[in-house]
């Protein structure tokens, strides 16, 4: 059966695209049949492509933007707000139909989310839909939570893990992204481990990633 991994984060600019790209490159180097998707994005670069989509496309030159991206909003705003200003609400059923079709094309699919778990994707008089609501529609998906290794990350990690557990999608992996090479990974993990053990049924695999490194073999 195809395997899918949803890559979310404690906040925007946590490094989801960097982590997704790194994991994609690692798996491709191992000869795995894998793809990386960015279904929802906001904002275009000077070349008319979303920056995150362009990064993932660079690692998948055989694909076209529509193969990895369902919708990109014109404005670099939260999707629900961008959709309101653009007059084009997201269609959840169409999104999930597209995602199901893409998942079937490869053995492993990396699905990069947008922002954090509580980012609104749809907000109108009839429907309020968050990233976490979208995640709950994905049967069998595994979750990778990306955390920027910085002041406040323990609070964000525990809050996110508690919420993921409550919706039945506990993280399989915690990736601490040391974007500024500040250190503190071991101390952070040691401090939060007993709290994670209380919050989660199963402990996630904890990974340190930084700009000079590559994603380790996860399976």
VEXKOLLUM-6608 format. One line per 8 residues: number of its first residue (from 1); for each residue x, y, z of C-alpha. Coordinates in Angstrom, 1 decimal, always signed. Example, Ala and Ser with C-alpha at 12.3 -4.5 7.8 and 13.67 -1.06 7.14 Angstrom:
BEGIN
1 = +12.3,-4.5,+7.8 ~ +13.7,-1.1,+7.1 $
// end
This chain:
BEGIN
1 = +0.0,+0.0,+0.0 ~ +1.2,+3.5,-0.7 ~ +2.6,+5.3,+2.3 ~ +2.0,+9.0,+3.0 ~ +3.7,+11.3,+5.5 ~ +2.2,+14.7,+6.4 ~ +4.9,+17.3,+7.3 ~ +3.6,+20.0,+9.6 $
9 = +5.2,+22.4,+12.0 ~ +4.7,+24.4,+15.2 ~ +4.6,+27.6,+13.1 ~ +5.3,+29.1,+9.7 ~ +8.9,+29.5,+8.8 ~ +9.9,+26.5,+10.8 ~ +11.6,+24.9,+7.9 ~ +9.0,+22.5,+6.5 $
17 = +10.1,+22.9,+2.9 ~ +13.8,+22.4,+3.9 ~ +12.9,+19.2,+5.8 ~ +10.7,+17.9,+3.0 ~ +13.3,+18.6,+0.4 ~ +16.0,+17.0,+2.6 ~ +14.0,+13.9,+3.2 ~ +13.1,+13.6,-0.5 $
25 = +16.7,+13.8,-1.5 ~ +17.7,+11.2,+1.1 ~ +15.1,+8.8,-0.1 ~ +15.8,+9.3,-3.8 ~ +19.5,+8.6,-3.2 ~ +18.4,+5.3,-1.6 ~ +16.4,+4.4,-4.7 ~ +13.0,+4.7,-3.1 $
33 = +9.9,+5.5,-5.2 ~ +9.0,+8.8,-3.5 ~ +7.5,+12.1,-4.3 ~ +6.9,+15.4,-2.4 ~ +3.8,+17.5,-2.7 ~ +2.9,+21.0,-1.6 ~ -0.9,+20.9,-2.2 ~ -1.7,+24.4,-0.8 $
41 = +0.6,+27.4,-1.1 ~ +0.3,+31.2,-1.0 ~ +2.3,+33.7,-3.0 ~ +4.4,+33.6,-6.2 ~ +8.0,+34.4,-6.8 ~ +9.3,+36.5,-9.7 ~ +9.2,+33.5,-12.0 ~ +5.4,+33.0,-11.4 $
49 = +5.8,+29.9,-9.2 ~ +5.4,+29.6,-5.4 ~ +8.8,+29.5,-3.7 ~ +8.2,+26.3,-1.8 ~ +6.7,+24.6,-4.9 ~ +9.8,+25.6,-6.9 ~ +12.1,+24.1,-4.3 ~ +10.3,+20.7,-4.4 $
57 = +10.1,+20.9,-8.2 ~ +13.9,+21.3,-8.4 ~ +14.3,+17.9,-6.9 ~ +11.6,+16.4,-9.2 ~ +12.5,+17.7,-12.7 ~ +10.2,+15.1,-14.3 ~ +7.1,+16.7,-12.7 ~ +5.1,+19.8,-13.5 $
65 = +3.8,+22.3,-10.9 ~ +0.3,+20.9,-11.2 ~ +1.7,+17.5,-10.3 ~ +2.7,+18.6,-6.8 ~ +0.5,+21.7,-6.1 ~ -3.3,+21.7,-6.1 ~ -3.7,+25.5,-5.5 ~ -1.5,+28.5,-5.0 $
73 = -3.2,+31.7,-3.9 ~ -1.9,+35.0,-5.4 ~ -1.2,+36.7,-2.0 ~ +1.3,+35.5,+0.6 ~ -1.3,+35.2,+3.3 ~ -3.0,+32.5,+5.3 ~ -5.0,+30.4,+2.8 ~ -8.4,+31.3,+4.2 $
81 = -7.6,+35.0,+4.1 ~ -6.0,+34.8,+0.7 ~ -9.0,+32.9,-0.7 ~ -11.4,+35.6,+0.7 ~ -9.4,+38.4,-1.0 ~ -9.1,+36.4,-4.2 ~ -12.8,+35.3,-4.2 ~ -11.9,+31.6,-4.6 $
89 = -12.6,+29.4,-1.6 ~ -10.8,+26.1,-1.3 ~ -12.9,+23.0,-2.2 ~ -12.0,+20.3,+0.4 ~ -13.5,+17.4,-1.6 ~ -11.7,+18.4,-4.8 ~ -8.4,+18.8,-2.8 ~ -8.7,+15.3,-1.3 $
97 = -9.6,+13.7,-4.6 ~ -6.5,+15.3,-6.1 ~ -4.4,+14.2,-3.2 ~ -5.7,+10.6,-3.4 ~ -4.9,+10.4,-7.1 ~ -1.3,+11.8,-6.5 ~ -0.7,+9.4,-3.6 ~ -1.4,+6.4,-5.8 $
105 = +1.4,+7.3,-8.2 ~ +4.3,+6.5,-5.9 ~ +5.2,+4.2,-3.0 ~ +5.8,+7.1,-0.6 ~ +4.3,+10.6,-0.7 ~ +5.6,+13.5,+1.4 ~ +2.8,+16.0,+1.9 ~ +4.0,+19.4,+3.0 $
113 = +1.4,+21.3,+5.0 ~ +0.9,+25.0,+5.1 ~ +1.8,+27.0,+8.2 ~ +1.0,+25.2,+11.5 ~ -1.8,+22.9,+12.6 ~ -4.3,+25.6,+13.3 ~ -3.9,+27.7,+10.2 ~ -7.4,+28.3,+8.6 $
121 = -7.8,+26.9,+5.1 ~ -11.4,+27.8,+4.7 ~ -13.5,+30.3,+6.6 ~ -16.9,+31.4,+5.4 ~ -20.5,+31.4,+6.7 ~ -20.9,+27.7,+5.9 ~ -17.5,+26.1,+6.6 ~ -14.5,+26.6,+8.9 $
129 = -11.7,+24.3,+8.0 ~ -8.2,+24.2,+9.6 ~ -5.0,+22.4,+8.6 ~ -5.8,+19.9,+11.4 ~ -9.2,+19.3,+10.0 ~ -7.6,+18.5,+6.6 ~ -5.1,+16.2,+8.4 ~ -7.9,+14.2,+10.0 $
137 = -9.4,+13.4,+6.6 ~ -6.2,+11.5,+5.6 ~ -6.6,+7.9,+6.5 ~ -3.4,+6.1,+7.5 ~ -1.1,+9.2,+7.2 ~ +1.9,+9.4,+9.4 ~ +2.9,+12.8,+10.9 ~ +6.2,+14.5,+11.0 $
145 = +6.3,+17.6,+13.3 ~ +9.0,+20.2,+12.5 ~ +10.1,+22.4,+15.3 ~ +12.6,+25.3,+15.0 ~ +15.2,+24.8,+17.7 ~ +14.9,+28.2,+19.5 ~ +13.5,+29.9,+22.6 ~ +9.9,+28.8,+23.1 $
153 = +10.2,+25.5,+21.2 ~ +9.4,+23.3,+24.1 ~ +6.1,+25.0,+24.7 ~ +5.2,+24.8,+21.1 ~ +6.3,+21.2,+20.8 ~ +4.2,+20.0,+23.8 ~ +1.2,+22.0,+22.7 ~ +1.3,+20.6,+19.2 $
161 = +1.9,+17.0,+20.4 ~ -1.0,+17.3,+22.8 ~ -3.3,+18.5,+20.1 ~ -2.1,+15.8,+17.6 ~ -2.7,+13.1,+20.2 ~ -6.2,+14.5,+20.8 ~ -7.2,+14.3,+17.2 ~ -5.8,+10.8,+16.7 $
169 = -2.7,+11.8,+14.7 ~ +0.2,+11.7,+17.1 ~ +3.6,+12.4,+15.5 ~ +5.8,+9.6,+14.3 ~ +8.8,+11.9,+14.1 ~ +9.8,+15.1,+15.8 ~ +12.4,+17.1,+13.7 ~ +14.2,+19.8,+15.6 $
177 = +15.4,+22.2,+12.9 ~ +18.5,+24.1,+14.2 ~ +18.4,+26.7,+11.5 ~ +20.9,+29.0,+13.2 ~ +23.2,+26.2,+14.6 ~ +22.4,+27.4,+18.2 ~ +22.7,+23.9,+19.8 ~ +20.6,+22.8,+22.7 $
185 = +19.2,+19.7,+21.0 ~ +20.2,+17.2,+23.7 ~ +19.1,+19.4,+26.6 ~ +15.8,+20.2,+24.9 ~ +15.1,+16.5,+24.3 ~ +16.0,+15.5,+27.8 ~ +13.8,+18.1,+29.3 ~ +10.6,+17.4,+27.3 $
193 = +10.9,+13.6,+27.2 ~ +9.0,+12.9,+30.4 ~ +6.2,+15.3,+29.3 ~ +6.0,+13.7,+25.9 ~ +5.7,+10.3,+27.6 ~ +2.7,+11.6,+29.5 ~ +1.1,+13.1,+26.5 ~ +1.6,+10.5,+23.8 $
201 = +0.8,+6.8,+23.6 ~ +4.0,+6.2,+21.6 ~ +7.2,+8.2,+21.7 ~ +8.1,+9.7,+18.4 ~ +11.6,+9.4,+16.8 ~ +13.5,+12.6,+17.5 ~ +15.8,+14.0,+14.9 ~ +18.2,+16.9,+14.7 $
209 = +18.5,+18.7,+11.4 ~ +20.6,+21.7,+10.5 ~ +21.6,+23.3,+7.3 ~ +25.0,+21.5,+7.0 ~ +23.4,+18.1,+7.5 ~ +21.1,+15.7,+5.8 ~ +18.0,+13.8,+6.9 ~ +19.0,+10.4,+8.3 $
217 = +17.5,+7.1,+7.1 ~ +14.1,+6.8,+8.7 ~ +13.3,+3.3,+7.8 $
// end
